[in-house]
Amino acid sequence: MKTAESNIRRNPGVSAPFNKRTIKYVIWPLTDKEKIIPITRKLEKGILRNLKFWAYDPKMAEAVIVTQEQSIQIPNSYDLMSFHEEDIVVLSNHQSCNDKYEVCAKEWTSDAANIRRHHLFADPMPNLGGPQV
């Protein structure tokens, strides 16, 4: 695999204290790869009330949740935390319907169970007795 060319820039006024050599900066050019920044979206409470099924899509490497009203694509299992408590309960009670890719879907089913177990869903945190503002 070919590596990118780099530029070396010397900083004549700055030297390393342990060997008194001039410090060099290596500057790499920008890559052509697109950076993907995940942005979690707000989902309505009770959006999975009419859940038909959910499955792992091997072509897109994501989970697909199908309800009577819509289809929701989940590219990362961490995005399950944007669901509310009642939706996580519905999701963790239904197994993924794709037996062929059960090993791949295990990440989503175990994360749904962990979100439910550790209360990591999108509902606001309860007041734990802190000062009232």
Secondary structure by P-SEA (a helix, b strand, c coil): cbbbbbbbbbbccccccccccbbbbbbbccccbbbbbbbbbbbccccccccccccccccccbbbbbcccbbbbbccccccccccaaaaaaaaacccccccccccaaaaaaaaaaaaaaccccccccccccccc
